[in-house]
Amino acid sequence: MFSRSTRISLAAAPALLGLAVSAALAGPCTGPGAPATAQTQCLTAVAIPGNPIRSFDISWVNPHRGEYYLAERSNAGIVVIDTRTLTWKRTIGGFVGIQPPTGAVNNNISGPDGVTSHGRWLYAGDGNSTLKVIDLDASSSPIKQSIPTGGSTRVDEMALTTDGEILLAANNAEDPPFSTVFMANGDRSTSNVTIFTRITVDPAIIPPGAGLSMEQPTWEPKTQRFYNSVPQIANNPAGCTFDGSGGHPICQGGMLVIDPNQLTAGSTVLGAYDPVKNVGMVGLSDCGPNGISVGPHSNMMLGCTPQNVATNTTTQVINAKTHNFVEVGGLTGSDEVWYNSGDNRYYTGSSRACGKAAGCNPVAPSRAPAGAALGVVDAKTNFLIEKIPASSNSHSVAADSKRNLIFVPQVAPNTVVLGGDSTDVGAGICGTNNGCVGVYIHRVDNHDHDGDDHDRDDHDHGHDDHDHGHDH
């Protein structure tokens, strides 16, 4: 884990942020999205040059490089923000952007989408079913490879092994969905990423034509497995239907366990969970997840979502080894979820914090659509700490564990962009009507920290923006 001496309280080191601290006092961080009583305080907002933010996807932080990365479709690139100075550094173009260019966004073919990194290498999915490999140390022509995955829709969520040698990326919007395993660059200085195998799931579990999906994967280092969240699977429970029609129970989600050492080159089909091999589909109870993030002690948060399974009203934390789980009450509808080892908390991009499920309480019922929130959960107790209102469709979150900064993108108002924020939250956080990346801070004392084993160059986190492949 990061040593106690490296976790910096900005209250004790204001020079770390320079002018960004004073900027927070003027304009941004006002209104419902910046409650004065919250433990997670709105610090400032980072403006993105170019088009107002209309559509974005996954975000990521590399705390050692001091960089935050956002898949920002409105400007067809990966936005890079310096997490030391809280300023925009550059936008790496070369992506398809919002598709179609006019009218409603079709997220299945828009890009960039999923994003993750290790060292100098950033990996990002595009809407044309390609994986882009980006050299962050290159000042010009940073995209070193563009690798087709053989689909017709976007390369979405992805995860890396701790050493950066193996990458798993999901084509969530294909029917049936599939994931691709790449041999990645690790710590090498030149790019030579290749495809090793395509992973599909037994059609008895994910039947073609049902519009199902494979969502966020994550890497759990103790079990040496990828875990891939799946919003719904067939026959979970027996006799279920995907919409709960006909008086049948509604089908719940699954968690696909993947061992890189048990994959077949070219093509691999995984079936029901095999406890001896510790691979295959684990059926979940009362959870249709989007996001997944590895926390302490091999626990993982699942972003259960009522737009996937209408009866979901809680979030879950499940153990990778035992598959035992606990419910986190008062929080649901999370897309990307992120564990921050710096303060031992999970953060959620809960764009659907209130949905179809009965008993789902919105964050702020006076605004419509109500419920989008930044969720904060104590990873030691698995209790919900707070929900902070966010702009409509605010589904992305990432944290810098060295500085305990939490980054939450906000869309521009719907008076500025089609399908934008219909609340008064985003503009107050941003201080403008162009959208922004809101920056929050959780100031902690050293004795408050209780993480366990997350001394990693990058962070395996959560999920992006869709139920069954249809997102924001």
C-alpha positions as CSV (number, residue, x, y, z in Angstrom):
1,M,0.0,0.0,0.0
2,F,1.1,3.6,-0.1
3,S,3.1,4.5,2.9
4,R,1.4,6.7,5.5
5,S,4.0,9.4,4.8
6,T,2.9,9.7,1.1
7,R,-0.8,10.3,1.8
8,I,-0.9,14.1,1.7
9,S,-3.5,16.2,3.4
10,L,-4.1,19.3,1.2
11,A,-5.1,21.2,4.3
12,A,-1.4,20.8,5.4
13,A,0.1,21.2,2.0
14,P,-1.9,23.9,0.1
15,A,1.1,24.7,-2.2
16,L,0.5,21.3,-3.8
17,L,-2.4,22.7,-5.7
18,G,-1.1,26.2,-6.3
19,L,-3.7,28.4,-7.9
20,A,-6.3,25.6,-8.0
21,V,-7.1,26.1,-4.3
22,S,-7.9,29.8,-4.7
23,A,-9.8,29.0,-7.9
24,A,-12.1,26.8,-5.8
25,L,-13.2,29.8,-3.8
26,A,-14.4,31.7,-6.9
27,G,-17.2,30.3,-9.0
28,P,-17.1,26.5,-8.8
29,C,-18.3,24.2,-6.0
30,T,-21.6,25.9,-5.2
31,G,-25.1,24.6,-5.0
32,P,-26.5,21.1,-4.2
33,G,-23.4,19.3,-5.5
34,A,-21.2,21.0,-2.9
35,P,-22.9,20.4,0.5
36,A,-20.9,22.1,3.3
37,T,-21.6,19.2,5.7
38,A,-20.2,16.4,3.5
39,Q,-17.0,14.6,4.4
40,T,-16.1,14.5,0.7
41,Q,-15.7,18.2,0.0
42,C,-15.9,19.8,-3.5
43,L,-12.5,21.4,-4.0
44,T,-12.6,22.9,-7.5
45,A,-13.5,22.2,-11.1
46,V,-11.3,21.6,-14.1
47,A,-12.6,23.1,-17.4
48,I,-12.0,21.1,-20.6
49,P,-11.1,23.2,-23.7
50,G,-13.3,22.6,-26.8
51,N,-16.9,21.5,-27.1
52,P,-19.1,21.6,-24.0
53,I,-19.2,18.2,-22.4
54,R,-22.2,16.2,-23.6
55,S,-21.1,12.6,-23.5
56,F,-18.2,10.9,-21.6
57,D,-17.4,7.4,-20.4
58,I,-14.8,5.8,-18.2
59,S,-12.2,7.6,-16.2
60,W,-8.9,6.5,-14.6
61,V,-6.1,7.8,-12.4
62,N,-2.4,6.9,-12.3
63,P,-1.3,8.3,-9.0
64,H,2.4,7.8,-9.6
65,R,2.3,9.9,-12.8
66,G,-0.1,12.3,-11.2
67,E,-2.5,12.0,-14.0
68,Y,-6.3,11.6,-14.5
69,Y,-7.7,10.3,-17.8
70,L,-11.2,10.7,-19.1
71,A,-12.8,9.1,-22.2
72,E,-14.4,12.3,-23.4
73,R,-16.5,11.8,-26.5
74,S,-17.7,15.4,-27.0
75,N,-14.1,16.2,-28.0
76,A,-13.3,12.8,-29.4
77,G,-10.3,12.2,-27.2
78,I,-8.8,11.2,-23.9
79,V,-8.6,14.2,-21.5
80,V,-5.5,14.3,-19.4
81,I,-5.6,16.3,-16.1
82,D,-2.6,16.9,-13.8
83,T,-3.7,15.7,-10.4
84,R,-0.9,17.7,-8.7
85,T,-1.9,21.1,-10.1
86,L,-5.5,20.3,-11.0
87,T,-5.2,21.7,-14.5
88,W,-5.9,20.3,-18.0
89,K,-2.7,19.1,-19.7
90,R,-3.9,17.9,-23.1
91,T,-6.6,16.0,-25.0
92,I,-5.3,13.0,-27.0
93,G,-7.4,12.8,-30.2
94,G,-7.8,10.1,-32.8
95,F,-11.2,8.7,-31.7
96,V,-14.6,8.5,-33.5
97,G,-16.3,10.9,-31.0
98,I,-20.1,11.1,-30.7
99,Q,-21.9,9.0,-33.2
100,P,-24.0,9.9,-35.1
101,P,-22.6,13.5,-35.1
102,T,-26.1,14.9,-34.8
103,G,-29.2,13.8,-32.9
104,A,-29.2,11.3,-30.0
105,V,-25.9,9.7,-29.0
106,N,-25.5,6.0,-29.9
107,N,-23.1,5.0,-27.3
108,N,-22.6,1.6,-28.8
109,I,-20.6,3.1,-31.7
110,S,-19.2,6.2,-30.0
111,G,-15.8,6.6,-28.5
112,P,-13.6,6.7,-26.6
113,D,-15.1,4.4,-24.0
114,G,-13.2,2.2,-21.6
115,V,-9.7,3.3,-20.4
116,T,-7.0,1.9,-18.2
117,S,-3.2,2.4,-17.8
118,H,0.0,1.0,-16.6
119,G,3.2,3.2,-16.5
120,R,3.6,5.0,-19.8
121,W,0.9,3.0,-21.5
122,L,-2.7,4.0,-21.7
123,Y,-5.2,1.6,-23.3
124,A,-8.5,3.0,-24.6
125,G,-11.5,1.4,-26.4
126,D,-13.1,3.2,-29.4
127,G,-16.5,3.0,-30.9
128,N,-15.3,1.3,-34.1
129,S,-14.4,-1.9,-32.1
130,T,-10.7,-1.0,-31.9
131,L,-8.3,-0.9,-29.0
132,K,-6.0,2.2,-29.0
133,V,-2.6,1.8,-27.4
134,I,-1.2,5.2,-26.3
135,D,2.3,6.2,-25.3
136,L,1.9,8.9,-22.6
137,D,5.6,9.8,-22.9
138,A,5.2,10.6,-26.6
139,S,4.8,14.3,-27.2
140,S,3.5,13.7,-30.8
141,S,1.6,10.8,-32.4
142,P,0.9,9.1,-29.1
143,I,-1.3,6.4,-30.5
144,K,1.1,3.6,-31.3
145,Q,-1.4,0.9,-32.2
146,S,-5.0,0.6,-33.2
147,I,-6.1,-3.1,-33.0
148,P,-9.4,-4.3,-34.4
149,T,-11.2,-6.8,-32.1
150,G,-13.5,-8.2,-34.9
151,G,-16.7,-6.6,-33.6
152,S,-18.9,-3.9,-35.0
153,T,-19.4,-1.9,-31.8
154,R,-17.2,-0.3,-29.2
155,V,-14.4,-1.8,-27.1
156,D,-15.6,-0.9,-23.7
157,E,-14.5,-1.7,-20.1
158,M,-11.1,-3.1,-19.5
159,A,-8.6,-4.2,-16.8
160,L,-4.9,-5.0,-16.5
161,T,-2.9,-7.5,-14.4
162,T,-0.8,-5.9,-11.8
163,D,2.3,-6.1,-14.0
164,G,0.6,-4.6,-17.0
165,E,1.3,-7.7,-19.1
166,I,-2.3,-8.9,-19.7
167,L,-5.3,-6.8,-20.7
168,L,-8.9,-7.9,-20.7
169,A,-11.4,-5.7,-22.6
170,A,-15.1,-6.2,-23.1
171,N,-17.2,-5.6,-26.3
172,N,-20.3,-5.2,-24.2
173,A,-22.7,-4.1,-27.0
174,E,-22.1,-7.1,-29.3
175,D,-24.8,-9.8,-29.4
176,P,-23.7,-12.1,-27.9
177,P,-21.1,-10.0,-26.0
178,F,-17.4,-11.1,-25.8
179,S,-14.2,-10.1,-24.2
180,T,-10.7,-10.0,-25.7
181,V,-7.5,-10.9,-23.9
182,F,-4.5,-9.0,-25.1
183,M,-0.8,-9.5,-24.4
184,A,0.0,-6.0,-23.3
185,N,3.2,-3.9,-23.0
186,G,4.0,-4.2,-19.3
187,D,6.9,-1.9,-18.6
188,R,8.5,-2.1,-22.0
189,S,9.4,1.1,-23.9
190,T,7.9,0.0,-27.3
191,S,4.5,-1.2,-28.1
192,N,3.7,-4.7,-29.4
193,V,0.2,-5.5,-28.2
194,T,-1.3,-8.6,-29.7
195,I,-4.6,-10.5,-29.3
196,F,-4.3,-13.9,-27.4
197,T,-7.9,-15.1,-27.3
198,R,-11.6,-14.1,-27.5
199,I,-13.7,-15.1,-24.5
200,T,-17.4,-15.9,-24.9
201,V,-19.9,-17.5,-22.5
202,D,-21.9,-20.6,-22.9
203,P,-25.1,-19.6,-24.7
204,A,-27.2,-21.4,-22.0
205,I,-25.9,-18.7,-19.7
206,I,-25.8,-15.7,-22.1
207,P,-28.2,-16.6,-24.9
208,P,-27.8,-14.7,-28.2
209,G,-30.6,-12.4,-29.1
210,A,-31.5,-11.5,-25.5
211,G,-29.5,-8.2,-25.6
212,L,-27.3,-9.2,-22.7
213,S,-23.9,-7.8,-21.9
214,M,-20.5,-8.3,-20.3
215,E,-19.5,-5.2,-18.3
216,Q,-16.6,-4.1,-16.2
217,P,-13.7,-6.5,-15.5
218,T,-11.2,-6.1,-12.7
219,W,-8.0,-7.9,-11.6
220,E,-7.8,-9.4,-8.1
221,P,-4.1,-10.0,-7.3
222,K,-4.4,-12.5,-4.5
223,T,-6.5,-15.0,-6.4
224,Q,-4.7,-14.1,-9.7
225,R,-8.1,-13.9,-11.5
226,F,-10.0,-11.4,-13.6
227,Y,-13.6,-10.8,-12.4
228,N,-16.1,-9.6,-15.0
229,S,-19.5,-8.2,-13.9
230,V,-22.4,-9.4,-16.0
231,P,-25.8,-7.6,-15.6
232,Q,-28.1,-10.6,-16.2
233,I,-27.7,-14.3,-16.9
234,A,-30.2,-17.0,-17.8
235,N,-31.7,-19.3,-15.1
236,N,-30.6,-17.3,-12.2
237,P,-32.8,-18.2,-10.4
238,A,-34.3,-21.2,-12.2
239,G,-37.4,-20.3,-14.3
240,C,-36.6,-16.6,-14.3
241,T,-37.3,-14.2,-17.2
242,F,-35.2,-11.2,-18.1
243,D,-38.0,-8.7,-17.4
244,G,-39.8,-10.7,-14.7
245,S,-42.8,-11.1,-17.0
246,G,-45.4,-13.9,-16.7
247,G,-45.3,-14.0,-13.0
248,H,-41.7,-15.4,-13.0
249,P,-38.8,-14.1,-11.0
250,I,-36.5,-11.7,-12.8
251,C,-33.1,-13.0,-13.8
252,Q,-30.2,-11.7,-11.7
253,G,-26.7,-11.0,-12.7
254,G,-23.4,-12.9,-12.6
255,M,-19.7,-12.5,-12.1
256,L,-17.4,-14.2,-14.6
257,V,-14.2,-15.6,-13.0
258,I,-11.3,-15.8,-15.6
259,D,-7.9,-17.3,-15.0
260,P,-5.4,-16.2,-17.7
261,N,-3.5,-19.5,-17.2
262,Q,-6.6,-21.6,-18.2
263,L,-7.4,-19.8,-21.5
264,T,-7.1,-21.3,-24.9
265,A,-5.3,-19.3,-27.6
266,G,-7.7,-18.0,-30.3
267,S,-11.0,-18.8,-28.6
268,T,-12.3,-19.7,-25.1
269,V,-15.8,-20.5,-24.0
270,L,-16.5,-20.3,-20.3
271,G,-19.5,-22.0,-18.6
272,A,-20.9,-22.4,-15.1
273,Y,-18.6,-21.8,-12.2
274,D,-16.2,-24.6,-11.5
275,P,-15.1,-24.4,-7.8
276,V,-12.2,-26.8,-8.4
277,K,-10.7,-24.7,-11.2
278,N,-12.1,-21.4,-9.8
279,V,-13.3,-20.3,-13.2
280,G,-16.7,-19.7,-14.8
281,M,-19.9,-17.8,-14.1
282,V,-20.9,-17.2,-10.5
283,G,-24.6,-16.5,-10.2
284,L,-25.3,-13.5,-8.0
285,S,-28.2,-12.9,-5.6
286,D,-30.2,-9.7,-5.8
287,C,-27.6,-7.9,-8.0
288,G,-27.4,-7.0,-11.7
289,P,-24.0,-5.3,-11.7
290,N,-22.3,-2.8,-14.0
291,G,-19.2,-1.8,-12.1
292,I,-16.8,-3.8,-10.1
293,S,-13.8,-2.7,-8.0
294,V,-11.3,-4.5,-5.9
295,G,-11.0,-3.3,-2.3
296,P,-9.2,-4.6,0.8
297,H,-9.0,-8.3,1.8
298,S,-10.0,-9.5,-1.7
299,N,-13.4,-7.8,-1.3
300,M,-15.0,-6.3,-4.4
301,M,-17.8,-3.8,-4.8
302,L,-20.5,-4.6,-7.4
303,G,-22.5,-1.7,-8.8
304,C,-25.9,-3.3,-8.7
305,T,-28.3,-1.4,-10.9
306,P,-32.2,-1.4,-11.1
307,Q,-32.0,-0.5,-14.8
308,N,-30.5,-4.0,-15.2
309,V,-32.6,-5.8,-12.6
310,A,-35.6,-3.8,-11.5
311,T,-35.7,-5.4,-8.0
312,N,-32.2,-4.2,-7.0
313,T,-32.3,-1.7,-4.2
314,T,-28.8,-2.1,-2.7
315,T,-25.1,-2.3,-3.6
316,Q,-23.1,-5.4,-2.8
317,V,-19.6,-6.1,-1.6
318,I,-18.5,-9.7,-2.5
319,N,-15.4,-11.6,-1.5
320,A,-13.3,-13.0,-4.4
321,K,-12.3,-16.1,-2.5
322,T,-15.5,-17.2,-0.7
323,H,-18.2,-15.4,-2.8
324,N,-19.9,-14.4,0.5
325,F,-21.4,-11.0,0.2
326,V,-22.9,-8.1,2.2
327,E,-25.5,-5.5,1.1
328,V,-24.7,-1.8,1.2
329,G,-28.1,-0.2,2.0
330,G,-29.2,3.2,0.6
331,L,-27.1,3.0,-2.6
332,T,-27.9,1.6,-6.0
333,G,-27.7,2.5,-9.7
334,S,-23.9,2.7,-9.8
335,D,-22.0,2.5,-13.0
336,E,-18.3,3.0,-12.5
337,V,-17.1,2.2,-9.0
338,W,-13.6,2.8,-7.6
339,Y,-11.8,1.8,-4.5
340,N,-9.4,4.4,-3.1
341,S,-6.6,2.9,-1.0
342,G,-5.7,6.3,0.2
343,D,-8.7,6.6,2.5
344,N,-10.1,3.0,2.4
345,R,-13.3,4.1,0.7
346,Y,-15.3,3.0,-2.3
347,Y,-16.6,5.8,-4.6
348,T,-19.5,5.2,-7.0
349,G,-20.7,7.0,-10.1
350,S,-24.4,6.4,-9.2
351,S,-26.1,8.0,-12.2
352,R,-29.1,5.8,-11.6
353,A,-29.3,6.2,-7.8
354,C,-33.0,6.0,-8.2
355,G,-34.7,3.8,-10.7
356,K,-37.6,1.4,-11.3
357,A,-37.2,-0.5,-8.0
358,A,-39.8,0.1,-5.3
359,G,-38.4,1.9,-2.3
360,C,-35.6,3.6,-4.2
361,N,-35.2,7.0,-2.6
362,P,-33.8,9.8,-4.7
363,V,-31.0,12.0,-3.4
364,A,-33.0,15.2,-4.2
365,P,-36.6,14.6,-5.1
366,S,-37.2,18.3,-6.1
367,R,-35.0,17.9,-9.2
368,A,-35.7,15.7,-12.2
369,P,-34.4,13.3,-13.0
370,A,-33.6,12.9,-9.4
371,G,-31.0,10.6,-7.9
372,A,-27.6,11.0,-9.7
373,A,-25.0,11.0,-7.0
374,L,-21.4,10.4,-6.0
375,G,-21.7,7.6,-3.5
376,V,-19.2,7.2,-0.6
377,V,-18.8,3.8,1.2
378,D,-16.5,2.9,4.1
379,A,-14.6,-0.2,2.8
380,K,-13.9,-1.3,6.4
381,T,-17.5,-1.5,7.5
382,N,-19.2,-1.5,4.1
383,F,-21.6,1.2,5.3
384,L,-22.8,4.0,3.2
385,I,-21.3,7.3,4.4
386,E,-22.9,9.8,2.1
387,K,-24.4,10.5,-1.3
388,I,-23.5,13.8,-2.9
389,P,-25.7,15.1,-5.8
390,A,-24.2,15.1,-9.3
391,S,-25.3,16.2,-12.7
392,S,-27.6,14.0,-14.8
393,N,-25.9,10.9,-16.2
394,S,-22.9,11.4,-13.9
395,H,-21.7,7.8,-14.0
396,S,-17.9,8.0,-14.0
397,V,-15.6,8.3,-11.0
398,A,-11.9,7.9,-10.2
399,A,-9.6,8.8,-7.3
400,D,-6.0,9.7,-6.8
401,S,-4.9,7.5,-3.8
402,K,-1.8,9.6,-3.1
403,R,-3.7,12.8,-2.7
404,N,-7.2,11.6,-1.8
405,L,-8.7,13.5,-4.7
406,I,-11.9,12.2,-6.3
407,F,-12.7,13.2,-9.9
408,V,-16.3,13.3,-11.1
409,P,-17.1,14.5,-14.6
410,Q,-20.2,16.7,-15.1
411,V,-22.1,17.3,-18.3
412,A,-23.2,20.7,-19.5
413,P,-26.8,21.8,-19.0
414,N,-29.5,20.5,-21.4
415,T,-30.0,24.1,-22.5
416,V,-26.5,23.9,-24.0
417,V,-26.2,20.3,-25.2
418,L,-28.8,17.8,-26.3
419,G,-29.4,15.3,-23.5
420,G,-27.4,17.3,-21.0
421,D,-27.9,18.1,-17.3
422,S,-31.5,18.7,-16.5
423,T,-30.7,19.7,-12.9
424,D,-29.0,22.7,-11.3
425,V,-26.2,20.6,-9.9
426,G,-23.6,20.4,-12.6
427,A,-23.4,24.2,-13.4
428,G,-22.9,24.9,-9.7
429,I,-20.1,22.4,-9.4
430,C,-18.4,23.6,-12.6
431,G,-19.0,27.3,-12.2
432,T,-19.8,27.4,-16.0
433,N,-22.3,26.0,-18.4
434,N,-19.8,23.9,-20.4
435,G,-19.5,20.9,-18.0
436,C,-16.3,20.1,-16.2
437,V,-14.5,17.5,-14.1
438,G,-15.5,18.2,-10.5
439,V,-12.7,17.6,-8.0
440,Y,-13.5,16.5,-4.5
441,I,-11.2,15.9,-1.5
442,H,-11.4,13.7,1.6
443,R,-9.0,15.0,4.2
444,V,-7.9,12.1,6.4
445,D,-5.6,11.6,9.4
446,N,-3.0,8.9,9.1
447,H,-4.7,6.8,11.7
448,D,-8.0,6.8,9.7
449,H,-6.4,4.7,7.0
450,D,-6.9,0.9,7.0
451,G,-6.3,-0.4,3.5
452,D,-4.4,-3.6,2.9
453,D,-2.5,-4.4,-0.3
454,H,-3.0,-1.9,-3.1
455,D,0.5,-0.6,-3.8
456,R,0.0,-0.8,-7.5
457,D,1.0,1.6,-10.3
458,D,-2.6,1.9,-11.5
459,H,-5.9,0.9,-10.0
460,D,-8.6,-1.6,-10.9
461,H,-11.9,0.1,-10.4
462,G,-15.4,0.2,-11.7
463,H,-17.6,0.6,-14.6
464,D,-19.0,3.0,-17.2
465,D,-22.4,3.8,-18.5
466,H,-24.8,1.3,-19.7
467,D,-27.4,-1.3,-18.8
468,H,-27.2,-4.2,-21.3
469,G,-24.9,-2.1,-23.5
470,H,-27.1,1.1,-23.7
471,D,-25.6,3.9,-21.7
472,H,-25.6,7.7,-21.3
